[in-house]
Amino acid sequence: MRARVLALVLGGTTLLGFGLWLGRSSSSEARVRDTSVAAEPVERARPVVAAARPQVVARPSLPRRAPSPARGLAADLISSDTNIRRAAVAEVAQASDADPQVLLAASKDVEPGIAGTAFVALGKLYADGQVPVADMIARATDRSVHTRVRPLAINALGAVANPDAAAVLATMVATGDVGERRAASALLAMQDAEIAVPALIRALADADEYVRDNALNGLKAKSRGRDFGTDAGAWQAWWQSRR
């Protein structure tokens, strides 16, 4: 009986020891697994580096060459061939940097068409202040200029208000030939009233009908629409009342 009890006690002790050993083994194994998992390195995402774009170095721009003057132009301006001179003067007249001295010389050409082209271009330059009034007066009063061309010179002079030009036109409307008087009587309306109005009042008595009409129209413009007809006395009274 004692032997059986002793065997049971020994068997229980053995089972208890085996259970304790089994529990310790499982716990140790779990710790080993946990440690191995924790120790496993975590792969970090690598930053994406944008590829650097190659820099484009701008090439320095080269200065543009100024256009070279037309070859042979000076010779063509004095050519004996009328067609060549006409083409040369037209080229100068159309240029953005037309030379006034070249056009002044061309305005004396014996061919009316060539001289006329020069005068038209001169008028534009004169209006821009690129031609002295003295040069324009010299051309406008030069009676050697062709009769078909001279009115262009007078028109160019009178189209710009200038006291010297106004004085020339006032003298012209009083003492010039019929062509000069007609042109001057029309152009005085564009000049200063102090010089223009007295000259226009006197022109109301001109023998030429066109001169009288131009003078009357000029006086109407200067008086803001007043109309005393060809009554020089009425116009004179109005003019004196303004002074």
C-alpha positions in Angstrom: 0.0 0.0 0.0 2.8 2.4 0.9 4.6 1.5 -2.2 1.5 2.4 -4.4 1.1 5.8 -2.7 4.8 6.5 -3.1 4.6 5.6 -6.8 1.6 8.0 -7.3 3.5 10.8 -5.5 6.6 10.3 -7.6 4.5 10.2 -10.8 2.7 13.4 -9.9 5.9 15.1 -9.1 7.4 14.0 -12.4 4.3 15.3 -14.4 4.5 18.6 -12.5 8.2 19.0 -13.3 7.5 18.2 -17.0 4.8 20.8 -17.1 7.0 23.5 -15.7 9.7 22.6 -18.2 7.3 22.7 -21.1 5.9 26.1 -20.0 9.4 27.6 -19.7 10.3 26.2 -23.1 7.3 27.7 -24.8 7.8 31.1 -23.2 11.5 31.2 -24.2 10.6 30.2 -27.8 8.0 33.0 -27.9 10.5 35.5 -26.7 13.0 34.4 -29.3 10.3 34.8 -32.0 9.4 38.2 -30.8 13.0 39.3 -30.7 13.6 38.1 -34.2 10.6 39.9 -35.5 11.5 43.2 -33.7 15.1 42.9 -34.9 14.1 42.6 -38.5 15.0 45.9 -40.2 12.2 47.9 -41.8 13.1 49.0 -45.3 12.5 52.8 -45.6 11.2 54.4 -48.8 14.0 56.0 -50.7 13.4 59.6 -51.6 12.8 60.2 -55.3 15.3 62.7 -56.6 14.2 64.5 -59.7 16.7 64.4 -62.5 18.3 67.8 -63.0 17.4 69.4 -66.3 20.3 70.5 -68.3 20.7 74.3 -68.3 20.5 75.9 -71.7 22.8 78.8 -72.0 21.3 81.6 -74.2 23.6 82.6 -77.0 24.3 86.3 -77.1 22.5 87.9 -80.0 24.7 89.6 -82.6 24.0 93.2 -83.4 22.1 93.7 -86.7 24.0 95.3 -89.4 22.7 98.7 -90.6 21.4 98.5 -94.1 24.0 99.7 -96.5 23.0 102.6 -98.7 21.8 101.8 -102.2 24.7 101.7 -104.5 25.0 104.3 -107.3 22.1 106.4 -105.9 24.1 109.6 -106.0 25.1 109.1 -109.6 21.5 108.2 -110.6 20.2 111.4 -109.0 22.1 113.4 -111.6 21.9 110.9 -114.5 21.1 112.3 -117.9 18.4 109.7 -118.2 15.1 111.2 -117.0 13.7 107.8 -116.1 16.7 107.0 -113.9 16.5 110.3 -112.2 12.8 109.9 -111.6 13.3 106.5 -110.0 16.2 107.7 -107.9 14.2 110.7 -106.5 11.2 108.5 -105.8 13.4 106.2 -103.9 14.8 109.0 -101.8 11.3 110.5 -101.2 9.9 107.2 -99.9 12.8 106.5 -97.6 12.1 106.9 -93.8 15.4 108.8 -93.5 15.1 110.9 -96.6 17.9 113.6 -96.9 16.3 117.1 -97.2 19.4 118.4 -99.0 19.0 115.7 -101.7 15.4 116.6 -102.1 16.1 120.3 -102.2 18.5 119.7 -105.0 16.0 117.5 -106.8 13.4 120.2 -106.5 15.3 122.2 -109.1 15.1 119.4 -111.7 14.0 120.6 -115.2 11.6 117.7 -115.4 8.4 118.8 -113.6 7.4 115.3 -112.5 10.8 114.9 -110.7 10.7 118.3 -109.1 7.1 117.8 -108.0 8.0 114.5 -106.3 10.8 116.2 -104.4 8.5 119.1 -103.4 5.8 116.8 -102.0 8.4 114.9 -99.9 9.9 118.3 -98.8 6.5 119.4 -97.6 6.3 116.4 -95.3 9.8 116.9 -93.9 9.1 120.7 -93.4 5.9 119.8 -91.5 8.1 117.6 -89.2 10.6 120.4 -88.7 13.4 118.9 -90.7 13.6 121.6 -93.3 14.4 125.3 -92.4 11.7 127.7 -93.3 14.3 129.8 -95.2 14.8 127.0 -97.6 11.1 126.6 -98.2 10.7 130.3 -98.7 13.5 130.3 -101.2 11.8 127.6 -103.3 8.4 129.1 -103.0 9.5 132.5 -104.2 11.8 131.2 -107.0 10.1 132.1 -110.2 12.5 130.0 -112.2 10.8 126.9 -110.9 8.4 125.3 -113.4 4.9 126.8 -113.3 3.4 123.4 -112.8 5.7 122.8 -109.8 5.8 126.1 -108.0 2.3 125.8 -106.6 3.5 122.7 -104.8 6.3 124.7 -103.2 3.9 127.5 -102.1 1.5 124.9 -100.7 4.2 123.2 -98.7 5.3 126.6 -97.3 1.8 127.7 -96.3 0.6 124.4 -94.8 2.6 125.1 -91.6 1.8 128.1 -89.5 4.9 130.3 -89.3 5.3 134.1 -89.0 7.9 134.3 -91.8 5.8 132.1 -94.1 2.7 134.2 -93.3 4.6 137.4 -94.2 5.7 136.0 -97.5 2.1 134.9 -98.3 0.7 138.3 -97.4 3.1 139.9 -99.8 2.4 137.4 -102.4 -1.4 137.8 -102.3 -0.9 141.6 -102.7 1.7 141.8 -105.4 2.1 138.3 -106.9 0.9 137.0 -110.3 -2.5 135.4 -110.5 -1.3 132.0 -109.6 0.6 133.2 -106.6 -2.4 135.3 -105.4 -4.7 132.3 -105.7 -2.4 130.0 -103.8 -1.6 132.6 -101.1 -5.2 133.7 -100.5 -6.1 130.1 -99.8 -3.2 129.3 -97.6 -3.4 132.5 -95.4 -6.3 130.8 -93.6 -3.8 128.5 -92.0 -1.5 131.3 -90.7 -1.7 133.5 -87.7 -4.7 135.8 -87.8 -2.6 138.9 -86.9 -1.0 138.7 -90.3 -3.6 136.8 -92.3 -6.8 138.7 -91.6 -5.6 142.2 -92.8 -4.2 140.6 -96.0 -7.4 138.7 -96.6 -9.6 141.8 -96.2 -7.5 143.6 -98.8 -7.8 140.6 -101.1 -11.6 141.0 -101.2 -11.0 143.7 -103.8 -8.8 141.5 -106.0 -9.6 141.5 -109.7 -9.6 137.7 -109.8 -12.7 135.9 -108.7 -10.9 132.9 -107.2 -8.7 135.2 -105.1 -11.8 136.9 -103.8 -13.6 133.7 -103.0 -10.5 132.3 -101.2 -10.2 135.5 -99.2 -13.9 135.4 -98.1 -13.6 131.7 -97.1 -10.5 132.5 -95.1 -12.2 135.3 -93.3 -15.2 133.1 -92.4 -12.8 130.5 -91.0 -10.9 133.1 -88.9 -14.1 134.7 -87.6 -15.8 131.4 -86.6 -18.4 131.6 -89.3 -19.2 135.3 -89.6 -20.2 136.4 -93.1 -20.0 140.0 -94.2 -19.6 139.0 -97.9 -17.2 141.1 -99.8 -17.9 144.2 -97.7 -14.3 145.0 -96.7 -15.5 147.8 -94.4 -17.7 145.4 -92.4 -14.8 143.0 -92.0 -12.5 145.8 -91.0 -15.0 146.9 -88.3 -15.2 143.4 -86.9 -11.5 143.1 -86.9 -11.0 146.3 -85.1 -13.7 145.4 -82.5 -11.6 142.4 -81.5 -8.4 144.3 -80.8 
